[in-house]
């Protein structure tokens, strides 16, 4: 297809202004119809943002006939509740059927949901949680820089969300890393649900952007010539990122809606609709759309994930012996460095980029940062922005690795990871310092709930490797496959898991397979299910029990969200099953197994050993004793259950 220039006119021609004005009138009718027919939605803000959307979507380098073209500009609508305006504009510009959008808005099974979704042609990021859009835009812009692609990222935002801390984090990030390929346009209608923006939480938007090194322009958000010229200037000036404050009026063009916050989230009633359509001189053809809506069958929505092929040289896994004394964190760092050497800057390979939050030594990403500074991004203490940037970057043809302590990488940013999951990202989340294994740092840093949190995220897979060898192989596995993978590990060093002859079980020819459990000690009197930093303790307990004539099977369950439950049932019919873990006992592997047994209607003796409270400070071994999770405690539990 023919190429397209970005904002091609020196200034907006009169005929283009006339076209936009007429299109705006039509789109306002579309917005009011779809929200009225659905009986819900956000017409007020949709109308105040409408003219901004018309200018950006009309003159950005995007392609209705080829909406996923790789060199397209990226447009992120941060305030996703203005979906009616997005659908109206994209529909009228030819990205999809406007009739379908109007008729099926907010209907179960329709792609035209209440907040914008990535499944819709022309929509780059599913949004709704205010304050995350700029971070997502930074991720898109960063990926363009890393890949050397000439596309521009536009982030369209509301005024109210500017007070959120994540927006401040994103502003600083964009300036630090020279994202001159991003432009923000803010719909400043000075209205939000509870009243005037400056009354609810006052903020000088211009001063805040300028303080963080951005250039700021201010325009009439309903003046197409002003909007066009300001955005064109922002796009062409590469000296700094730009923010454009567009002064608008909520409900612009409908007399009784103007500047009235009650229409922020309320569809018009029948009498109001008739008056509004008359003012706009728009046909009242709602009956046509109601019939389409009624005849549209509810169906399961099509999968919204947009995947791309990964071309990664995974290299040859390392094999560590007990004498090497390599901990899991270091095994991750070494594997990451090896993958970087094989893929970063190599033509045809999928690049790997790494994000750090001031913890590069602790999470072992410093080695990578030294050799690949152009692929490493030090974010400082701003985990919320980092989680979203990493997620958004990962959908742009790069592999994103975000390494952080568990309490920061999942606990603190659960909302951001949830939105990443909704967007079907390709994020590799490395969580270190898990469990009470963190020790003396105390309860604020004991991440004992990560399994329960990640279990809530439908597209995430979670791997907790047993030792350095399994960590190395799990890292290579996860990075070579599309999707969200979390890999977890504790703080303390863990011994290499070996068989009775001293041979590393997870070294040599061992191949990691997601969902596969590993029997690391044979026995038939009882079965211990464990993983991560507790596995070597379970093995130690089994050897103590063996000396007493009790033969216990020890099973490593690295993929804790997906244990092989049929095998567990088989073992449980011959003896008790004990789940032994450094995790909140209410939401860890024990609870997952119990749920699966219930679903299978399988009755076997199951005992859960886990963390029952927020533990105090202390060495890991002290804490395991205090919390009754020591090797001796495990031995006693097994003996007690066998005696029953």
C-alpha positions as CSV (number, residue, x, y, z in Angstrom):
1,X,0.0,0.0,0.0
2,X,1.1,3.6,-0.5
3,X,3.1,5.2,2.3
4,X,1.7,7.9,4.5
5,X,3.4,11.0,5.9
6,X,2.9,11.9,9.5
7,X,1.2,15.3,9.9
8,X,1.9,16.1,6.3
9,X,0.6,19.7,5.9
10,X,2.7,22.7,7.0
11,X,-0.5,24.0,8.6
12,X,-4.0,22.5,8.6
13,X,-5.8,23.4,5.3
14,X,-9.3,25.0,5.4
15,X,-10.8,22.0,3.7
16,X,-9.3,19.6,6.2
17,X,-10.7,21.8,9.0
18,X,-14.1,21.6,7.5
19,X,-13.8,17.9,7.1
20,X,-12.9,17.5,10.8
21,X,-15.7,19.8,12.0
22,X,-18.3,17.8,10.1
23,X,-16.8,14.5,11.3
24,X,-16.9,15.7,14.8
25,X,-20.6,16.4,14.6
26,X,-21.2,12.9,13.2
27,X,-19.0,11.3,15.9
28,X,-20.8,13.1,18.7
29,X,-24.0,11.5,17.4
30,X,-22.3,8.1,17.4
31,X,-21.1,8.6,21.0
32,X,-24.5,9.6,22.3
33,X,-26.2,6.7,20.4
34,X,-23.9,4.0,21.6
35,X,-24.0,5.0,25.2
36,X,-27.8,5.5,25.1
37,X,-28.5,2.2,23.5
38,X,-26.1,0.4,25.9
39,X,-27.7,2.3,28.8
40,X,-24.2,3.2,30.2
41,X,-20.9,4.7,29.3
42,X,-19.0,8.0,29.5
43,X,-20.3,10.5,27.0
44,X,-19.1,13.8,28.6
45,X,-15.4,13.1,28.5
46,X,-15.7,11.3,25.3
47,X,-17.0,14.4,23.6
48,X,-14.4,16.7,25.2
49,X,-11.6,14.4,24.0
50,X,-13.2,13.8,20.6
51,X,-11.5,16.6,18.6
52,X,-8.1,15.6,20.0
53,X,-8.7,12.1,18.8
54,X,-9.8,13.3,15.4
55,X,-6.6,15.2,14.8
56,X,-4.2,12.6,16.1
57,X,-5.9,9.5,14.5
58,X,-6.3,11.4,11.2
59,X,-2.7,12.6,10.8
60,X,-0.6,10.1,12.7
61,X,1.1,7.5,10.5
62,X,-1.5,4.7,11.0
63,X,-3.1,2.5,8.4
64,X,-6.8,1.4,8.5
65,X,-6.2,-1.2,5.8
66,X,-3.1,-2.6,7.7
67,X,-3.6,-1.6,11.3
68,X,-0.8,-3.8,12.6
69,X,1.9,-2.6,10.2
70,X,5.1,-2.7,12.2
71,X,6.3,0.8,11.4
72,X,2.9,2.4,12.3
73,X,2.8,5.2,14.9
74,X,1.5,4.0,18.3
75,X,-1.4,5.8,19.9
76,X,-2.2,5.1,23.6
77,X,-5.5,6.4,25.0
78,X,-4.8,6.5,28.7
79,X,-8.3,7.4,29.9
80,X,-9.9,4.3,28.5
81,X,-13.4,5.2,29.6
82,X,-13.5,7.6,26.6
83,X,-13.9,4.5,24.5
84,X,-17.1,5.8,22.7
85,X,-15.0,8.6,21.2
86,X,-12.2,6.2,20.2
87,X,-14.7,3.8,18.5
88,X,-16.5,6.6,16.8
89,X,-13.3,8.1,15.3
90,X,-11.7,4.8,14.3
91,X,-15.0,3.5,12.9
92,X,-15.5,6.7,10.8
93,X,-11.8,6.5,9.6
94,X,-12.4,3.0,8.3
95,X,-10.7,0.7,10.9
96,X,-13.9,-1.3,11.4
97,X,-17.7,-1.1,11.0
98,X,-19.1,1.9,12.9
99,X,-22.5,0.3,12.8
100,X,-21.2,-2.7,14.8
101,X,-19.5,-0.4,17.3
102,X,-22.7,1.7,17.9
103,X,-25.0,-1.3,18.1
104,X,-22.9,-3.7,20.3
105,X,-21.1,-1.2,22.6
106,X,-20.8,-2.8,26.0
107,X,-22.7,-6.0,24.9
108,X,-21.4,-9.3,26.2
109,X,-19.2,-10.9,23.6
110,X,-18.6,-7.6,21.7
111,X,-15.1,-6.4,21.2
112,X,-16.4,-2.9,21.9
113,X,-16.1,-3.0,25.6
114,X,-16.6,-0.2,28.1
115,X,-12.9,0.6,28.1
116,X,-10.6,0.3,25.1
117,X,-9.2,-3.1,24.3
118,X,-6.1,-4.1,22.2
119,X,-8.2,-6.5,20.2
120,X,-9.7,-3.5,18.4
121,X,-7.9,-2.4,15.2
122,X,-6.2,0.9,15.9
123,X,-6.0,0.4,19.7
124,X,-2.5,-0.3,21.0
125,X,-3.1,-0.8,24.8
126,X,-6.1,-1.9,26.9
127,X,-6.6,0.8,29.5
128,X,-9.0,1.8,32.2
129,X,-6.8,2.1,35.2
130,X,-6.0,5.8,35.1
131,X,-2.4,6.9,35.3
132,X,-0.8,4.0,33.4
133,X,-1.1,5.2,29.9
134,X,2.0,7.4,29.9
135,X,4.1,4.5,31.2
136,X,2.8,2.3,28.4
137,X,3.5,5.0,25.9
138,X,7.1,5.2,27.2
139,X,7.4,1.5,26.7
140,X,6.3,1.8,23.0
141,X,8.6,4.7,22.5
142,X,11.6,2.9,24.1
143,X,11.1,-0.2,22.0
144,X,11.2,2.0,18.9
145,X,14.5,3.5,20.0
146,X,16.0,0.1,20.8
147,X,14.9,-1.4,17.5
148,X,15.8,1.7,15.5
149,X,12.3,2.2,14.1
150,X,10.9,5.5,13.0
151,X,7.5,5.6,14.6
152,X,6.1,8.2,17.0
153,X,4.1,7.4,20.1
154,X,1.1,9.6,21.1
155,X,-0.3,9.3,24.6
156,X,-3.8,10.9,25.0
157,X,-4.6,11.6,28.6
158,X,-7.1,13.2,30.9
159,X,-6.4,16.0,33.3
160,X,-7.5,14.2,36.5
161,X,-5.0,11.4,36.1
162,X,-2.1,13.8,36.1
163,X,-2.1,13.8,39.9
164,X,-1.2,10.1,40.0
165,X,2.4,9.2,41.1
166,X,3.0,6.9,38.2
167,X,2.6,9.7,35.7
168,X,5.3,11.6,37.5
169,X,7.5,8.5,37.3
170,X,6.9,8.2,33.6
171,X,7.7,11.9,32.9
172,X,11.1,11.5,34.5
173,X,11.8,8.2,32.7
174,X,11.0,9.8,29.3
175,X,13.3,12.7,29.9
176,X,16.2,10.6,31.3
177,X,16.2,8.2,28.3
178,X,15.7,10.9,25.7
179,X,12.3,9.8,24.4
180,X,11.9,12.6,21.9
181,X,9.6,10.2,19.9
182,X,6.7,10.6,22.4
183,X,4.0,13.3,22.6
184,X,1.4,13.7,25.3
185,X,-1.9,15.5,24.6
186,X,-4.0,16.2,27.7
187,X,-7.7,16.8,27.6
188,X,-8.0,19.6,30.1
189,X,-11.8,19.9,30.6
190,X,-11.3,20.7,34.4
191,X,-14.1,18.1,35.2
192,X,-14.1,14.7,36.9
193,X,-16.7,12.6,38.6
194,X,-16.9,14.6,41.8
195,X,-16.6,18.1,40.4
196,X,-13.9,20.5,39.1
197,X,-10.4,19.1,38.7
198,X,-8.8,22.0,40.5
199,X,-11.2,21.6,43.5
200,X,-10.7,17.8,43.8
201,X,-6.9,17.8,43.8
202,X,-5.2,20.9,42.6
203,X,-2.2,20.6,40.4
204,X,-0.2,22.8,38.0
205,X,0.1,20.4,35.2
206,X,2.3,22.6,33.1
207,X,4.7,23.3,35.9
208,X,5.1,19.6,36.7
209,X,5.9,18.7,33.1
210,X,8.3,21.5,32.7
211,X,10.0,20.7,36.0
212,X,10.7,17.2,34.6
213,X,12.3,18.6,31.5
214,X,9.4,18.4,29.0
215,X,8.3,21.2,26.7
216,X,4.7,22.3,27.1
217,X,2.3,23.9,24.6
218,X,-1.2,25.0,25.4
219,X,-4.0,25.2,22.9
220,X,-7.8,25.3,22.5
221,X,-8.7,21.6,22.3
222,X,-11.6,22.2,20.0
223,X,-9.6,24.4,17.5
224,X,-8.3,22.0,14.8
225,X,-5.7,24.3,13.4
226,X,-4.2,25.0,16.8
227,X,-4.2,21.3,17.7
228,X,-2.6,20.3,14.4
229,X,0.1,22.9,14.6
230,X,1.0,22.2,18.2
231,X,1.2,18.4,17.6
232,X,3.2,18.8,14.4
233,X,5.7,21.0,16.2
234,X,6.0,18.4,19.0
235,X,6.6,15.6,16.6
236,X,9.2,17.5,14.6
237,X,11.2,19.0,17.5
238,X,13.5,16.3,18.8
239,X,15.1,18.3,21.6
240,X,12.7,17.0,24.3
241,X,9.4,15.2,24.8
242,X,6.3,17.4,24.5
243,X,3.1,17.7,26.5
244,X,0.2,19.6,24.9
245,X,-2.5,20.9,27.2
246,X,-5.7,21.1,25.3
247,X,-8.3,23.2,27.0
248,X,-11.7,21.6,26.3
249,X,-15.3,21.6,27.5
250,X,-17.0,18.5,28.7
251,X,-20.0,17.7,26.4
252,X,-18.9,20.4,23.9
253,X,-21.6,21.2,21.3
254,X,-24.6,20.0,23.3
255,X,-26.0,22.9,25.3
256,X,-27.2,21.2,28.4
257,X,-24.2,18.9,28.7
258,X,-21.5,21.5,28.4
259,X,-19.3,21.8,31.5
260,X,-21.6,19.5,33.6
261,X,-19.8,16.6,35.3
262,X,-22.9,14.6,35.8
263,X,-22.5,13.5,32.2
264,X,-19.0,12.1,32.9
265,X,-20.4,8.6,33.4
266,X,-24.1,8.8,32.6
267,X,-25.8,8.0,29.3
268,X,-28.5,10.4,28.1
269,X,-32.1,9.8,28.9
270,X,-34.7,9.7,26.1
271,X,-35.8,13.3,26.3
272,X,-32.2,14.4,26.5
273,X,-31.2,12.3,23.5
274,X,-33.9,13.8,21.3
275,X,-32.8,17.3,22.3
276,X,-29.1,16.5,21.7
277,X,-29.6,14.9,18.3
278,X,-31.7,17.8,17.2
279,X,-29.0,20.3,18.3
280,X,-26.4,18.3,16.4
281,X,-28.7,17.9,13.4
282,X,-27.9,14.1,13.5
283,X,-30.4,11.5,12.4
284,X,-32.2,9.6,15.1
285,X,-31.7,6.1,13.8
286,X,-31.4,4.4,17.1
287,X,-34.1,1.9,16.3
288,X,-31.9,0.4,13.5
289,X,-29.1,-0.1,16.0
290,X,-31.3,-1.5,18.6
291,X,-32.5,-4.2,16.2
292,X,-28.9,-5.0,15.3
293,X,-28.1,-5.3,19.0
294,X,-31.0,-7.5,19.7
295,X,-30.2,-9.8,16.8
296,X,-26.5,-10.1,17.8
297,X,-25.9,-13.4,19.6
298,X,-23.8,-13.4,22.7
299,X,-20.7,-15.3,22.0
300,X,-17.3,-15.8,23.5
301,X,-15.0,-13.0,22.6
302,X,-12.1,-13.8,20.3
303,X,-8.7,-14.1,22.0
304,X,-7.2,-10.6,22.1
305,X,-3.5,-11.6,22.4
306,X,-1.3,-10.3,19.6
307,X,1.8,-12.5,19.6
308,X,4.9,-12.2,17.5
309,X,7.6,-14.9,16.7
310,X,10.6,-15.0,18.9
311,X,14.0,-15.8,17.4
312,X,16.3,-16.4,20.2
313,X,19.6,-18.3,20.4
314,X,19.2,-20.1,23.7
315,X,22.7,-21.4,23.8
316,X,23.9,-24.3,25.8
317,X,22.8,-24.6,29.4
318,X,25.4,-24.5,32.2
319,X,25.9,-27.4,34.6
320,X,27.0,-26.4,38.1
321,X,28.4,-28.9,40.6
322,X,28.1,-28.6,44.4
323,X,31.7,-27.3,44.4
324,X,30.8,-24.3,42.2
325,X,28.5,-22.9,45.0
326,X,26.4,-20.9,42.5
327,X,23.2,-19.6,44.0
328,X,20.0,-19.2,41.9
329,X,20.2,-15.5,41.6
330,X,23.7,-15.8,40.1
331,X,22.6,-18.6,37.8
332,X,20.0,-16.2,36.5
333,X,22.5,-13.4,36.0
334,X,24.9,-15.7,34.2
335,X,22.2,-17.1,31.9
336,X,21.0,-13.6,31.1
337,X,24.5,-12.5,30.2
338,X,25.0,-15.5,28.0
339,X,21.6,-14.8,26.2
340,X,22.6,-11.2,25.8
341,X,25.8,-12.1,24.1
342,X,24.0,-14.4,21.7
343,X,21.2,-12.1,20.8
344,X,21.5,-8.4,21.6
345,X,22.7,-6.5,18.5
346,X,22.7,-9.7,16.4
347,X,20.8,-9.3,13.2
348,X,17.6,-11.4,13.0
349,X,17.6,-12.1,16.7
350,X,14.9,-10.9,19.1
351,X,16.6,-8.3,21.3
352,X,16.5,-8.6,25.1
353,X,16.1,-5.5,27.3
354,X,16.5,-5.5,31.0
355,X,14.8,-3.2,33.6
356,X,16.2,-2.6,37.1
357,X,14.9,-0.6,40.1
358,X,18.1,0.3,41.9
359,X,18.9,-3.4,42.8
360,X,21.2,-4.6,40.0
361,X,23.7,-6.2,42.4
362,X,21.0,-7.9,44.4
363,X,19.1,-9.2,41.5
364,X,22.3,-10.0,39.5
365,X,21.7,-7.8,36.4
366,X,24.8,-5.8,36.8
367,X,26.8,-8.2,34.6
368,X,24.4,-7.7,31.8
369,X,24.4,-3.9,32.3
370,X,28.1,-3.7,31.9
371,X,28.2,-5.5,28.5
372,X,24.9,-4.2,27.1
373,X,24.3,-0.7,28.4
374,X,22.1,0.1,25.4
375,X,19.8,-2.7,26.4
376,X,19.7,-2.0,30.1
377,X,17.5,0.6,31.8
378,X,18.1,1.7,35.3
379,X,14.7,3.1,36.5
380,X,15.5,4.0,40.1
381,X,12.9,3.5,42.8
382,X,9.9,3.7,40.6
383,X,8.4,0.2,40.4
384,X,5.0,1.1,39.2
385,X,6.3,2.8,36.1
386,X,8.8,0.1,35.5
387,X,6.2,-2.7,35.5
388,X,4.1,-1.0,32.9
389,X,7.0,0.2,30.7
390,X,8.4,-3.3,30.7
391,X,5.1,-4.8,29.9
392,X,4.4,-2.4,27.0
393,X,7.9,-2.7,25.6
394,X,7.4,-6.5,25.5
395,X,4.6,-6.3,22.9
396,X,6.8,-4.4,20.5
397,X,9.1,-7.2,19.2
398,X,11.5,-7.3,22.2
399,X,11.9,-9.6,25.2
400,X,11.5,-7.6,28.4
401,X,13.1,-8.7,31.6
402,X,12.1,-7.0,34.8
403,X,14.1,-8.2,37.8
404,X,13.1,-7.1,41.3
405,X,12.5,-8.2,44.9
406,X,9.3,-10.1,45.2
407,X,7.6,-7.5,47.4
408,X,8.3,-4.9,44.8
409,X,7.9,-6.8,41.5
410,X,4.5,-8.4,42.3
411,X,3.1,-7.2,45.7
412,X,3.6,-3.5,45.2
413,X,2.7,-3.5,41.5
414,X,-0.1,-6.1,41.3
415,X,-2.4,-3.6,39.5
416,X,0.3,-2.9,36.9
417,X,1.0,-6.6,36.4
418,X,-2.8,-7.3,36.1
419,X,-3.0,-4.8,33.3
420,X,0.0,-6.4,31.6
421,X,-1.8,-9.7,31.8
422,X,-4.9,-8.2,30.3
423,X,-2.7,-6.9,27.5
424,X,-1.2,-10.4,26.9
425,X,2.4,-9.0,27.2
426,X,5.6,-10.9,26.8
427,X,7.1,-10.0,30.1
428,X,9.8,-12.1,31.9
429,X,9.4,-11.2,35.6
430,X,12.3,-12.2,37.8
431,X,11.4,-12.2,41.5
432,X,14.1,-12.6,44.0
433,X,14.2,-12.5,47.8
434,X,11.0,-14.6,48.2
435,X,9.7,-16.1,51.4
436,X,11.0,-15.8,55.0
437,X,14.3,-16.9,53.5
438,X,14.9,-13.2,53.2
439,X,15.5,-13.3,56.9
440,X,16.7,-10.3,58.9
441,X,15.0,-7.7,56.6
442,X,11.8,-8.6,58.4
443,X,8.1,-8.9,57.5
444,X,7.9,-5.9,55.1
445,X,10.3,-7.7,52.8
446,X,9.2,-11.3,53.3
447,X,7.3,-11.9,50.1
448,X,5.1,-14.8,51.2
449,X,2.1,-14.2,48.9
450,X,3.5,-14.2,45.4
451,X,1.9,-17.5,44.4
452,X,-1.5,-16.4,45.4
453,X,-1.1,-13.1,43.5
454,X,0.3,-14.6,40.3
455,X,-2.3,-17.3,40.5
456,X,-5.0,-14.6,40.0
457,X,-3.4,-13.6,36.6
458,X,-4.8,-15.8,33.9
459,X,-1.9,-15.5,31.4
460,X,1.1,-15.7,33.8
461,X,3.2,-18.9,34.3
462,X,5.3,-19.2,37.4
463,X,8.5,-21.2,37.8
464,X,10.3,-21.7,41.1
465,X,13.5,-23.5,40.3
466,X,15.2,-25.9,42.7
467,X,18.8,-24.9,42.2
468,X,21.2,-23.1,39.9
469,X,21.0,-25.7,37.2
470,X,17.2,-25.7,37.0
471,X,17.3,-21.9,37.2
472,X,19.6,-21.6,34.2
473,X,17.4,-23.9,32.1
474,X,14.2,-22.2,33.2
475,X,15.5,-18.8,32.2
476,X,16.5,-20.0,28.7
477,X,13.1,-21.7,28.4
478,X,11.0,-18.7,29.5
479,X,12.8,-16.1,27.4
480,X,12.5,-18.2,24.3
481,X,8.7,-18.5,24.5
482,X,6.0,-15.8,24.1
483,X,4.1,-14.9,27.2
484,X,4.2,-13.8,30.8
485,X,6.6,-15.9,32.8
486,X,7.6,-15.2,36.4
487,X,10.7,-17.0,37.8
488,X,11.1,-16.9,41.5
489,X,14.0,-17.5,43.9
490,X,15.0,-16.8,47.5
491,X,17.8,-14.7,48.9
492,X,20.1,-17.3,50.4
493,X,22.3,-19.7,48.5
494,X,20.9,-23.1,47.8
495,X,22.9,-26.3,47.3
496,X,23.0,-28.1,43.9
497,X,20.4,-30.9,44.0
498,X,22.1,-34.2,43.3
499,X,21.2,-37.9,43.3
500,X,22.7,-40.3,45.8
501,X,25.8,-40.6,43.7
502,X,26.4,-36.8,43.8
503,X,25.4,-36.2,40.2
504,X,23.5,-33.0,39.6
505,X,19.9,-33.9,38.8
506,X,19.1,-30.8,36.8
507,X,22.4,-30.6,35.0
508,X,23.8,-32.3,32.0
509,X,21.1,-33.5,29.6
510,X,18.2,-32.4,31.8
511,X,15.6,-30.5,29.8
512,X,13.2,-28.2,31.6
513,X,9.5,-28.7,30.7
514,X,6.8,-26.4,32.0
515,X,4.4,-28.3,34.2
516,X,6.6,-31.3,34.8
517,X,7.3,-32.4,38.3
518,X,10.6,-34.1,39.3
519,X,11.0,-37.0,41.7
520,X,14.3,-36.3,43.5
521,X,14.1,-39.0,46.1
522,X,12.2,-42.3,46.0
523,X,9.9,-43.7,48.6
524,X,6.4,-45.1,49.2
525,X,5.5,-44.4,52.8
526,X,4.7,-40.7,52.2
527,X,5.2,-38.0,49.6
528,X,6.6,-34.5,50.2
529,X,5.8,-31.9,47.6
530,X,8.2,-28.9,47.7
531,X,10.0,-26.4,45.5
532,X,12.7,-23.7,45.5
533,X,14.7,-23.1,48.7
534,X,12.7,-25.7,50.7
535,X,13.5,-28.6,48.4
536,X,17.0,-29.3,49.7
537,X,15.5,-29.3,53.2
538,X,12.9,-31.8,52.2
539,X,15.6,-34.0,50.8
540,X,17.6,-33.8,54.0
541,X,14.4,-34.7,56.0
542,X,13.9,-37.8,53.7
543,X,17.4,-39.0,54.4
544,X,16.9,-38.6,58.2
545,X,13.7,-40.6,57.9
546,X,15.3,-43.2,55.7
547,X,17.7,-43.9,58.5
548,X,14.7,-44.6,60.7
549,X,13.3,-47.0,58.1
550,X,10.7,-44.6,56.7
551,X,11.0,-44.2,52.9
552,X,9.7,-40.9,51.7
553,X,9.2,-39.7,48.1
554,X,10.4,-36.1,47.6
555,X,8.9,-34.3,44.6
556,X,10.1,-31.0,43.2
557,X,7.2,-28.9,41.9
558,X,8.8,-25.9,40.1
559,X,5.6,-25.0,38.2
560,X,3.5,-24.5,41.3
561,X,0.5,-23.2,39.5
562,X,0.2,-26.4,37.4
563,X,1.2,-29.5,39.4
564,X,0.6,-32.9,37.8
565,X,-2.4,-33.7,40.0
566,X,-3.0,-37.2,38.7
567,X,0.4,-38.2,40.0
568,X,-0.3,-36.6,43.3
569,X,-3.6,-38.5,43.6
570,X,-1.8,-41.8,42.8
571,X,0.8,-41.2,45.5
572,X,-1.7,-40.0,48.0
573,X,-3.7,-43.3,47.8
574,X,-0.6,-45.1,49.1
575,X,0.4,-42.6,51.9
576,X,0.1,-39.1,53.2
577,X,1.0,-36.1,51.0
578,X,2.8,-33.2,52.7
579,X,3.2,-29.9,51.0
580,X,6.3,-28.2,52.4
581,X,6.7,-24.5,51.4
582,X,8.0,-21.1,52.4
583,X,4.8,-19.3,51.5
584,X,1.6,-18.1,53.0
585,X,-0.2,-21.4,53.9
586,X,-3.5,-19.9,52.7
587,X,-2.6,-19.4,49.1
588,X,0.5,-21.4,48.2
589,X,1.0,-24.8,46.5
590,X,-0.9,-26.6,49.3
591,X,-4.0,-24.6,48.5
592,X,-3.6,-25.2,44.8
593,X,-3.3,-29.0,45.3
594,X,-6.3,-29.0,47.7
595,X,-8.5,-27.1,45.2
596,X,-7.5,-29.5,42.4
597,X,-8.2,-32.5,44.6
598,X,-11.6,-31.2,45.4
599,X,-12.3,-30.6,41.7
600,X,-11.3,-34.2,41.0
601,X,-13.3,-35.4,44.0
602,X,-10.2,-37.2,45.2
603,X,-9.9,-38.0,48.9
604,X,-6.3,-38.4,50.0
605,X,-4.6,-37.3,53.2
606,X,-3.1,-33.8,52.5
607,X,-1.1,-31.9,55.1
608,X,0.0,-28.3,54.4
609,X,3.1,-26.8,56.0
610,X,3.6,-23.1,55.3
611,X,3.9,-19.7,56.8
612,X,1.0,-18.9,59.1
613,X,1.8,-15.2,60.0
614,X,4.0,-12.3,59.2
615,X,7.3,-13.5,60.6
616,X,9.8,-11.4,62.6
617,X,13.4,-10.6,61.7
618,X,16.0,-13.3,62.1
619,X,18.2,-15.6,60.2
620,X,16.4,-17.9,57.8
621,X,17.2,-21.0,59.9
622,X,15.9,-19.2,63.0
623,X,12.7,-18.2,61.3
624,X,12.1,-21.7,60.0
625,X,12.3,-23.0,63.5
626,X,10.1,-20.3,64.9
627,X,7.5,-20.9,62.1
628,X,7.8,-24.7,62.6
629,X,9.1,-25.2,59.1
630,X,12.6,-26.6,60.0
631,X,13.9,-29.9,58.7
632,X,13.1,-31.4,62.2
633,X,9.5,-30.1,62.0
634,X,9.1,-31.7,58.7
635,X,10.5,-35.0,60.0
636,X,8.1,-35.0,62.9
637,X,5.1,-34.2,60.7
638,X,5.8,-37.1,58.4
639,X,6.3,-39.5,61.3
640,X,3.1,-38.3,62.9
641,X,1.0,-38.7,59.7
642,X,2.4,-42.2,59.0
643,X,1.5,-43.3,62.5
644,X,-2.1,-42.3,62.1
